[in-house]
């Protein structure tokens, strides 16, 4: 680890040892990561990826922590965060280039201001480009796959460019090559009407504030919607609204959200998830699959 810290110092890269992931995840749970690294720019990001791939260390790349749950025991290894990789470039013919750490909501605002439409679906989604592509984020009737044209990834020490078709997006899932990291993406939008776009966003946000627990710490939808029935409707029918363990509970506003009342542990949340899965299958024959990313050990994620 000392060798890595020297390399990071040489790059002028910010890092914090023994970083509490409670401060990072939107659900405000999780133990300490051995090292949290924040690249200052795109070139530094690629350099850090190359350095880490040459070392015998576990590492993971995270965006804004909005769709991530970290184990109470923390993470042994390196967490790279892309919060400073937020460059967005609006080009001709509706082309938008954005680095992996760019916030989807910022892209939405900038593109509407530029007279473009097509990104309105992202209203209220707190994620970043990297995370959004990783999980094919969507809401309000749209998904990332609808607007993405190309995705740049880092894999085995070099950058590659993938087309939308090569990624083979699915519902809340991408099929990126194993071990790859999203570094930036190109989106294709079309000319629109600023007033209409702003009205749509306002309507989406009003609906979200009425139907989701946006004022409490949460991590977005816990489960993907199964083919049979929306996950929130299923959990509501099964009586899960307000059901809690410790400081975590299923929201009284939307049953597919787990909220932190201020003193929850990851173990509380995982217990609630398992109970919901068991009851959904036993009582309705429905297999629920988590949408949230659950990291217990770097490189080993729970479903």
N, C-alpha and C positions, 0 to 999 in steps of 0.2 A: 504493500500500500504506500510505503514511503516514496518508492520510485514514481508512482502515479501522482502523488501530491507535488513532486518536483516538476513533473511534466505539466501539470495544471498551472503551477506558478509561472512556468516559462511561457505558457499560453495566455497568461493574464486572466485565467478563468476563475470565476467565483465558486467556492465550495464551502460546505459546512459539514463537519463531522458529527456523528450521533444526532442526526436531525429527526425530530418528532414528526411523524407523518400525520399526526392529528392537525398540525398546522397547514398541511398541504391538501388533504382530501376534503371535499365539500361536505362529507358526512361527519367530519371531525373525529375520526377514530383511527387507530393504528399505532403501533410501536415505533421505535427509532430505526432509521436506516443508518447503516455504517457511514455512508457518505452520500451527500446530495450535491450534485454538480450542475451548474447553470452556465452553459456555453454563452459567450457574449455575441457571437455572430455565426453565420452559416458555415464559414470556413473552419472556425473553431469547433463547431459541432461535428463536422466530418472528421476532423483531426482526432477528437476525443474518441469517436467510434472506432477509428483505426487503432488507437492506442489500447483501448480496452479489449479489442478483439485479439490483441497479441499477448494479453496477460491472463493469468489463471485466476480470474475474478468473475463473479456473477454480476450482471448488470441488466438494467431495464430502462427503457425510455418512457417517460410519462409527459402528458400535456398539462392540463389544468387541474387534474384530480377530481373532475366532476363525475366521472363514471367509474370510480376506482375505490375498492375497499382493501385495506391493508391489515394483515394479521396483527393481533395484540403483541405478539412476540417481536414484531418489527421485521426488517429485511436485512439479511446478511449479504452485503454487496454494495453496489453503486447504483444510485438512482439519478438518471440524467433528466433534467426538466428543460422543456423547450420554450419557457415563458418569454425569453428575449428574442426568439426567432419569429418576429411578427411582421416582417415586411410584406406589404401587399402592393401589387403593381397592376393598375388598370390600363389595358392596352387597347388597340384598335379592334373593331369588329366584335366587341363583347368578350374579349379574352381577358381573364384575370389570373395572375400568377400570385401565389401566396405560400409563404414558408410554413413549415409544419406547426409552429407555435402560434400562428395567427388565429385569433378568436373568431369563430363563425359569426357572431353577432357584429363584429367590427367589419367583416367582409360585407355583411348584409347592409349595414349603414352606408359604407363607402360606395357600394354598387348602386344603391338607390339614389344617392346624391349625384352619381354619374349618369343617371337616367337609364339604368339597366334593371331588368327584371328576371326572375327565375330563382333567386336565392331567398325569397320570402319564407319558404318552409322552415328556415333556420331560426326564425323568430323565437327567442326564449331558450334556444339550445345553448348551454354554457360552454360547450366543448371547443376544441381546437381543430385545425385542419388534420393533423396527424391522427388524433383520436377519432375524429369524425369519419375519416376514410377507413381506419382500422375496423370500425364497427358498422360502417355504412349508416351513419346517424341520420335520423329522419324525424319529421313531425309535420303536422298540418297538411298531410297528403303528399309530401315530397320526401326525397332522400338524396344523399350526396351523389349517388350513382346517376341521378337524373341530370346533373350539371357538370360532373367532372369529365375532363377529356383525357388528361395524362397525369400520371403520378410518378414522381421521382423517388426512388428508394435507394438506400444504402444496403449492400449485401456483399459479405465476404471481402470487404476492403475496397469496394468500388461502387460508383453510382450507376444505376440503370434507370431506364424510362419505360414505364408500362402504359399501355392504352387501357381505356375503360374495359374493353372486351377481354383483355388478357387477365384482368383482375377477377372477372366472373363474380361480381357482387351478388349477394343473396340478402334476404331479409335480415337486417341488423348484423351483417357479417360480410367481410371481404375474404378473398382467397389469395392474400398476398403470400409470396414465398416465405417459407419458414425461416426465421432468423433475420428477416428484412426489417428495415426501419424507414418509415415515410419521412422524406426530407422536405419536399415541397409538392405543390400540385397546380395544375392548370384547369381552370373552369371556363365553360363557354355559356355566356348568358345572351340575352337579346334586348333590343331596345324596348323601353317601357314607359309608363306614365308615372312620374314621381308621386303624384297625389294618390293614384290608385294603389301603388305599392305601399305607401305609408298607411293608407286606410286598411289594407289587408294585414299589415304588421300590427297595427293597433287592435284590430279585431282578434288576431291570434293571441296577443298578449293579454287582452281583457279576458278571453276564454281561459287562458292558462292560470291567471290569478284567481279565477272563480273555481277552477276544478283541480288545482294542484297546490300542495303545501309549500309555496315558494318562500314563505317567511320563516320556515324552519330549516335547519340543516338536513339536507337529504342528498341523495346521489342519483336522482332521476328514477326512471322506471326500473324496478328490480327484476321483473320477468319480461321476456319477450311475449308477444301476443301469440298464443297457440292458434292453430287453424279453426278450432271449434268455437272459441269464444274469447273476447278480449280479457287479458289477465286481470285487469282491475275489476271488471264485472264479475268474473268468476270468484275472485277473492271476497268481493262484497257479498255475493250470494252465500258464500261459505261462512260468513260472519267474522271476517278478519279485521274489519275496520276497528281501530282502537286496541286491538290485541297487542300486548307488549311483553317484553322480558327485560328486566333491568331498566336501563335508560332508553331502550329502543322500542318503537311500536309502529305498527301499520297505521298510516295516516287515517284520520277520520274523514278527511276530504276526498282522498283517492286511495283505494286499497292496494294499488300497485306501487305505492311509495312507502318506504320505511324512513321515519324521522328520528332524529336524535334530540331528546329532551334536554340534553346538556351534560349527561354523565353516562352515556352509552359506551359499551365496549364492542369490539368487532365480534367477540364470541356471542353477545346478545343477538346481534344482527344475523349471524350465521345460523343460530338456533331457530330464529323466526323463519328464515328462508327454508330450512329443512322441514319444519312443521308444515309450512304452506305447501311444499312439494308433496309431502306424504298425504296430507288431507285432500289435495286436489286429485291425486291419483286414486286414493281409496274411495272417495265419495263420488267422484265424477269421471274417473278413468282418464283424466287429462294429465299429461306429462308437462310440467312447467320447466322451462330452461331459463337460467339467469341471463339477463341482458347486461347487468353490471359486471365489471371486471374485478374478480376476487383474487388477490395475490397473497399467498401464504409464504411461499418460497420463490425467490426470483427464478424464473424459468419454469415454474410449475403453478398453473392457475387452475382454480376450481370452476366447475360448471354447475 
